[in-house]
Amino acid sequence: MMDSRDSVLIKDNSECAVIVAHPDDETLWAGGLMLMHPKVKWTVVTLCRKSDPDRAPRFFKALERLRAGGFMADLDDGPEQTPLDSGQVQKTIEKLLPSKKFDIIITHSTSGEYTRHLRHEETAKAVLALWNSDRLFADELWTFAYEDGNRRYFPRAIKDADLLVGLNEEIWRKKYDIITRTYGFDRESFEAKTTPKEEAFRRFKAAC
């Protein structure tokens, strides 16, 4: 259940967007939240891997299990992590989203969830720029809140985040199953070992 420091729940039939860099990020960092709110209209967009013959179909199978719709783009995701043009990232997000207005938008932290993936950081900065310039509208913007102690341990929820969501065993097992079976990550993989049992978010409200 949600941590007692914040009693706000996502209302049924809300329209929420989850904007991530890679297919599987939506499940790793917010999959429990999505599974806990099946009546929310979830839209997930990922900026990379549309042409990946393995990951792309797995993404859409994962969305079926999360009861979400979604869209993919094909921005560079090479191991060199060559920086992307910020304007290009913003335009890609705008093209992917079927609407420009949501109740809540959820995305990466500008510092990422672990040390270190540039695409996570670039995605967060682009979403923030769009929201702050009123090119995307939402009452609230949530960013993932995880850290890995500079690689000393697997990513974990930041305890002083604005919102902590503890996952019960059933929800966590469904989330873990999406990572290991739907996405096909080995149980010894980074993704499987990371799969958080507690999800965390920083929460920002639109100016009135």
Secondary structure, 3 states (H helix, E strand, C coil): CECCCCCCCCCCCCEEEEEECCCCHHHHHHHHHHHHCCCCEEEEEECCCCCCCCHHHHHHHHHHHHCEEEEECCCCCCCCCCCCCHHHHHHHHHHHCCCCEEEEEEECCCCCCCCCCHHHHHHHHHHHHHHHCCCCEEEEEEEECEECCCCCCCCEECCCCCEEEECCHHHHHHHHHHHHHHCCCCCCCHHHHHCCCEEEEEEEECCC
